[in-house]
Amino acid sequence: MKAALTIAGSDSGGGAGIQADLKTFAAFGVHGTCAVTCVTAQNTRGVQRIFEVPASVVAEQIKSVAEDMKIEYAKTGMLASADIIKAVALQVKKYKIPLVVDPVVRAHSSASLINENGISFLKEKLLPLAKVVTPNIYEASLLSGVKIRSRKDAIAAAKEILEMGADAVVVKGGHLDGTDIFYDGRVRLIPGRLIKKNVHGAGCTFSAALTAELALGSGCYEAAVSASNFARNSIASGQKVGRGLIPVDPMRLLVDASDRYAVLVDVENAVNMVEKSRNFAALVPEVGTNIGMAIPGATDAGDVAAVSGRIVKVNGKARAVGGVRFGASSHVARTILAAMKFDSDKRAAVNIRYGTQILKACKKLNLRVASFSRERVPDRMTLNFGVAEAVRASGEVPDVIYDIGDVGKEPMVRLIGRSATEVVSKAIDISEHIPQTGGD
């Protein structure tokens, strides 16, 4: 496993600093180590106090890690004093550790995190050791002396910073137009978009993602592109936890991947249940059946897994045509997404044929049943309208929503629940309570 080192301050609020760095390393599958340069008392509303760690202790932390593990790359964050900067520079040179410098000079709350003497030492001692420097607009302006009002100014600042000895500079455009500027002797733009969220920890997350990619062997520009995309996703995923700024969420992609895997497994298990059932075929409508399940917080069909070719009757048995994948069925996805608007836990659905015996079985099994009419409802609005009508009638998302069809539209029953295996279990129970002759 690759290992990376963050040399930075501790954020007691968990939004930035070594906390954000270690979460980001973990999201990339890189083992994270740290050397704490200072302890801050801070939260989402600001930095209340800074407690500087003695430079000798910072140096000992780097030494301890570097003499035990192969550190592929290190990154710096908050370096509160000239003494700490000198100690870090000496250790980085001694152990020949490739370095990413995130020149953190102030917090988002505008609290100063380094004095003027420290900034001079940062430029003189640390930037010449850097493989990459990752300033935001304010930091790039401070380091270069170029007042940045436009992309052209940002490029000029990047050129000045490169002259200080770094191999490459990435000027982050989150406070300008969303476009990051990569400069290593030639200008390359990393297009992005401004995300209007008052967030905390975005810069740390970007530089940590860049460090992780470099530790994994990516080229410098490719690592910067990946880090830029990762930072934007982390910003977009951030949720309010305090009364101030929103911490970015570097773990969201990891959690999302876990959620998607769990959903795929559940839908596949539900399909296996269907194919093993003796009676499920009696529930398959003319258009076929599909089973779907959404990840938590789903927003579109791409967040819903279903059978790519539906479930049909073959020689009296229910058989899936195609595999399970996300975005496979817009129809079952619309049902689920409509239900989730009223109850976010109702993330699964299966459609079965309509029949009076089926409705009787639903009621016998104490399932909550509601219906809607498809007359005069545009096709693309049917399921949104239908679920809303059913919820209005029953006061909650029911277990069963049915309609009796319309001209050219087959009647349909939809079972809704928390998981694909849950709704299929309901369907199998229904199949065992109806005549197996195929009639109503």
Number of C-alpha atoms within 10 A of each C-alpha: 7 17 20 28 31 29 26 27 27 26 22 17 19 18 27 27 29 30 21 26 34 23 21 29 28 16 19 19 16 23 16 21 22 23 24 24 30 23 17 19 14 17 20 23 15 17 21 10 11 16 13 17 18 15 21 12 15 23 23 15 18 23 16 11 17 20 10 8 12 15 21 21 24 26 27 31 26 26 30 25 23 20 16 25 25 19 19 25 21 15 18 20 13 11 14 14 20 20 26 28 25 26 26 24 23 16 15 18 13 10 13 13 18 18 14 11 11 20 21 13 18 23 17 15 20 26 25 19 22 27 20 30 30 28 26 22 24 17 19 28 22 16 19 20 13 18 15 19 11 13 18 11 16 26 25 19 25 29 19 18 27 22 14 18 18 20 19 24 30 30 27 25 23 20 12 16 15 17 19 27 22 25 23 18 13 9 14 14 16 20 14 16 12 13 15 9 14 14 22 27 26 25 26 30 32 27 31 34 31 31 34 32 24 24 23 19 13 15 11 20 20 14 20 27 20 17 21 29 16 24 26 22 18 24 25 16 16 22 15 13 11 12 9 15 22 21 27 30 26 32 19 18 16 15 12 15 12 12 14 21 13 13 28 22 15 19 25 22 14 21 25 14 16 24 16 13 15 15 22 25 26 24 26 20 19 13 15 18 24 24 31 36 32 34 23 17 14 18 14 14 20 16 22 30 31 34 24 18 16 19 24 21 18 10 8 12 18 24 20 21 12 13 14 23 20 21 18 23 22 15 15 26 31 21 25 30 28 21 28 21 17 14 14 16 16 23 27 32 32 26 28 26 20 21 19 11 16 22 19 14 19 23 14 11 13 10 15 15 20 21 20 19 15 20 14 8 12 10 10 10 11 18 24 16 17 23 28 19 18 21 18 12 15 13 10 15 26 22 19 24 24 24 19 16 15 12 8 6 13 14 18 18 23 23 26 27 23 16 22 29 26 17 25 26 15 19 23 19 16 23 22 15 16 22 13 14 7 11 10 13
